[in-house]
Amino acid sequence: MTDEAETNKKDIELKKLLINLSKYFYNPNTHQVIEYLIKVYKFNIFLTEYFILPFLCYHNNKIFIKMIQNINYKENEEFTFMEEFEKMERL
């Protein structure tokens, strides 16, 4: 298996995991899993769409605000609208 094929397989598995985790967003263990995934896979940088979209319905939660603080807005221009939201929530 090539590196690209392996990366694609891991990306698909991570996407599925994030979608499944979104159902349990209010569970503190889910937050720990998300933190672990950020540290190990840095998916918040490479798979930003799947990092944000499954959890968007929890936009009023402080944990969601912490999540969007981990986005690189310069690399993901489609999410720049959230940058203002993130700044407002810090106040």
C-alpha positions, -999 to +999 in steps of 0.1 A: +000+000+000+014+034-009+017+063+015-010+082-003-034+053-002-027+048+035-032+085+042-065+084+024-076+054+044-067+071+077-085+103+065-117+083+058-115+066+092-109+099+110-139+115+092-161+086+102-149+089+138-156+126+140-191+122+126-198+095+152-182+115+180-204+145+172-234+125+187-217+125+220-203+160+221-216+167+257-197+137+271-164+149+286-147+118+273-154+129+237-135+161+245-105+141+255-107+120+223-108+152+202-078+167+221-059+134+215-067+135+178-055+171+175-022+162+192-016+130+173-031+136+138-034+174+137-066+169+118-078+203+128-052+216+102-055+190+075-092+180+077-106+213+090-140+208+073-145+175+092-131+190+124-158+217+124-189+207+105-200+177+126-199+199+157-214+231+142-247+225+159-229+229+193-218+264+184-230+278+217-208+255+238-175+267+252-158+235+240-168+243+205-152+278+209-120+261+220-121+239+190-124+267+165-095+284+182-074+256+168-082+264+132-056+279+109-078+305+092-051+315+067-051+280+053-088+275+054-104+307+039-139+291+038-139+293+076-128+329+081-163+339+091-158+319+123-127+339+132-149+368+142-172+345+163-141+331+180-129+366+189-163+377+202-165+347+225-131+355+241-144+387+255 
